[in-house]
Amino acid sequence: RFLSTSGEAIYKVVTNRGHCIYANRTCDPEIFNTSNVTKLCPGAQCAFAFYGGESLYHKYIFILQICNLFVFLWLVNFAIALGQCTLAGAFASYYWAFRKPADIPSFPLLAAFGRSLRYHTGSLAFGSLILAIIQLIRIILEYLDNKLKGESPINSALMLVTEYTLAIRQGFRRNILANLSH
């Protein structure tokens, strides 16, 4: 379900015969056979349940990992956008120079990087936020598609419609970007 490094292994009492007062309680597999539970609940076992713990942090660790994934996507998209904006600024400083050797700055990449940070950080951050949201939605939908594969025809149809819609949106975005460069 999530990373095994997010905590220690948690074991719980599992019984398949009748009702046991110790069912679903945590247990230690090393001392379980010598404990009182096996006498009170015949057939009970100490089985692995999950990694983590039972604190508030461990209850929300999956949501926190999704937030980490979102921030990762946002920062990667921001770094890519900042690099593209910096390169565009460096090329523009050469293209718009009237006297080519004299008007070009000494360090065009550094100057373009400074201009990108000073004047375009907000636009780059907002654009990368939009891209990160779309990418996170796609990742979640691909995860659901893999989990629900073959479950029912309704799930398959909904996933096909969603994938088709995202493919159209991506094609539309590519078309706009191609037309903007001309």
C-alpha positions as CSV (number, residue, x, y, z in Angstrom):
1,R,0.0,0.0,0.0
2,F,2.8,2.4,0.7
3,L,6.5,2.4,1.5
4,S,7.7,-0.1,4.0
5,T,10.2,2.4,5.3
6,S,7.4,4.5,6.7
7,G,7.4,2.5,10.0
8,E,7.7,-0.8,11.7
9,A,5.8,-4.0,10.9
10,I,2.5,-4.2,12.8
11,Y,1.0,-7.6,13.6
12,K,-2.6,-8.2,14.7
13,V,-4.5,-11.1,16.2
14,V,-6.5,-13.0,13.5
15,T,-9.0,-15.7,14.3
16,N,-11.1,-17.8,12.0
17,R,-13.2,-19.6,14.7
18,G,-15.9,-17.7,16.4
19,H,-15.5,-14.5,18.4
20,C,-12.3,-13.6,20.2
21,I,-11.9,-10.7,22.5
22,Y,-8.3,-10.2,21.3
23,A,-9.3,-10.1,17.6
24,N,-7.6,-7.2,15.7
25,R,-5.4,-6.2,18.6
26,T,-1.7,-5.8,18.1
27,C,0.5,-8.7,19.0
28,D,4.2,-9.7,19.0
29,P,4.8,-12.8,16.8
30,E,7.9,-13.8,18.8
31,I,6.0,-14.3,22.1
32,F,2.5,-14.9,20.7
33,N,2.6,-18.7,21.1
34,T,3.5,-18.4,24.8
35,S,0.9,-15.7,25.5
36,N,-2.5,-16.1,27.1
37,V,-4.3,-15.4,23.8
38,T,-3.7,-18.8,22.3
39,K,-5.4,-20.4,25.3
40,L,-8.4,-18.0,25.3
41,C,-8.8,-18.0,21.5
42,P,-7.9,-21.4,20.0
43,G,-6.8,-21.2,16.4
44,A,-5.8,-17.5,16.7
45,Q,-2.7,-16.4,14.9
46,C,-0.5,-13.3,15.0
47,A,-0.4,-12.2,11.4
48,F,1.2,-9.3,9.6
49,A,-1.2,-6.4,9.1
50,F,0.7,-3.4,7.7
51,Y,3.7,-1.2,8.0
52,G,3.6,1.9,10.2
53,G,1.8,2.5,13.4
54,E,-1.5,3.6,14.7
55,S,-0.7,7.3,15.4
56,L,-2.3,10.2,13.6
57,Y,0.8,10.4,11.4
58,H,0.5,6.8,10.3
59,K,-3.2,7.2,9.6
60,Y,-2.6,10.0,7.1
61,I,0.7,8.8,5.6
62,F,-0.8,7.8,2.3
63,I,-2.3,11.4,1.9
64,L,1.1,12.8,2.9
65,Q,2.8,10.7,0.3
66,I,0.4,12.0,-2.4
67,C,1.2,15.5,-1.3
68,N,4.9,14.7,-1.6
69,L,4.3,13.4,-5.1
70,F,2.4,16.6,-6.0
71,V,5.2,18.9,-4.7
72,F,7.7,16.8,-6.6
73,L,5.8,17.2,-9.8
74,W,5.4,20.9,-9.2
75,L,9.1,21.5,-8.5
76,V,10.2,19.4,-11.5
77,N,7.8,21.3,-13.8
78,F,9.0,24.6,-12.3
79,A,12.7,23.7,-12.9
80,I,11.9,22.8,-16.5
81,A,10.0,26.0,-17.1
82,L,12.7,28.1,-15.5
83,G,15.3,26.5,-17.7
84,Q,13.2,27.0,-20.8
85,C,12.5,30.6,-19.9
86,T,16.2,31.3,-19.2
87,L,17.2,29.8,-22.6
88,A,14.5,31.8,-24.4
89,G,15.8,35.0,-22.7
90,A,19.4,34.2,-23.7
91,F,18.4,33.6,-27.3
92,A,16.2,36.7,-27.3
93,S,19.1,38.9,-26.1
94,Y,21.1,37.7,-29.1
95,Y,18.2,38.0,-31.6
96,W,17.2,41.5,-30.5
97,A,20.7,43.0,-30.3
98,F,21.1,45.8,-32.9
99,R,24.9,45.6,-33.0
100,K,25.6,41.9,-32.6
101,P,28.9,41.7,-30.7
102,A,28.5,45.0,-28.8
103,D,24.9,44.7,-27.5
104,I,25.0,41.1,-26.4
105,P,25.5,40.9,-22.6
106,S,28.8,39.4,-21.3
107,F,27.0,36.5,-19.6
108,P,23.7,36.1,-21.5
109,L,22.6,33.0,-19.6
110,L,23.2,34.5,-16.2
111,A,21.4,37.7,-17.3
112,A,18.5,35.8,-18.7
113,F,18.3,33.7,-15.5
114,G,18.1,36.9,-13.4
115,R,15.4,38.3,-15.6
116,S,13.5,35.0,-15.4
117,L,13.6,35.0,-11.6
118,R,12.8,38.7,-11.3
119,Y,10.0,39.0,-13.8
120,H,8.6,35.6,-14.6
121,T,8.7,33.5,-11.4
122,G,4.9,33.9,-10.7
123,S,3.9,32.9,-14.2
124,L,6.3,29.9,-14.2
125,A,5.0,28.8,-10.8
126,F,1.4,29.0,-11.8
127,G,2.0,27.2,-15.1
128,S,3.9,24.5,-13.4
129,L,1.1,24.2,-10.8
130,I,-1.5,23.6,-13.6
131,L,0.8,21.0,-15.2
132,A,1.4,19.3,-11.8
133,I,-2.3,19.0,-11.1
134,I,-3.0,17.5,-14.5
135,Q,-0.1,15.1,-14.1
136,L,-1.2,14.0,-10.7
137,I,-4.7,13.4,-12.0
138,R,-3.2,11.2,-14.8
139,I,-1.1,9.3,-12.3
140,I,-4.1,8.6,-10.1
141,L,-6.2,7.6,-13.1
142,E,-3.5,5.2,-14.3
143,Y,-3.2,3.7,-10.8
144,L,-7.0,3.2,-10.7
145,D,-6.9,1.7,-14.2
146,N,-4.3,-0.8,-13.2
147,K,-6.2,-1.7,-10.0
148,L,-9.6,-2.0,-11.6
149,K,-8.5,-3.7,-14.8
150,G,-11.1,-6.4,-15.6
151,E,-13.4,-5.6,-12.6
152,S,-16.5,-4.6,-14.6
153,P,-17.4,-3.2,-18.0
154,I,-18.6,0.1,-16.4
155,N,-15.2,0.7,-14.9
156,S,-13.5,0.0,-18.2
157,A,-15.8,2.3,-20.1
158,L,-15.3,5.1,-17.6
159,M,-11.5,4.7,-17.8
160,L,-11.6,4.7,-21.6
161,V,-13.7,7.9,-21.7
162,T,-11.3,9.6,-19.2
163,E,-8.2,8.5,-21.1
164,Y,-9.7,9.7,-24.3
165,T,-10.6,13.1,-22.7
166,L,-7.1,13.5,-21.4
167,A,-5.6,12.5,-24.8
168,I,-7.7,15.2,-26.5
169,R,-6.7,17.8,-23.9
170,Q,-3.0,16.9,-24.4
171,G,-3.4,17.0,-28.2
172,F,-5.1,20.4,-27.9
173,R,-2.3,21.7,-25.7
174,R,0.3,20.5,-28.2
175,N,-1.6,22.1,-31.1
176,I,-1.7,25.5,-29.2
177,L,2.0,25.3,-28.4
178,A,2.9,24.5,-32.0
179,N,0.8,27.4,-33.3
180,L,2.3,29.8,-30.8
181,S,5.8,29.1,-32.1
182,H,4.8,30.0,-35.6
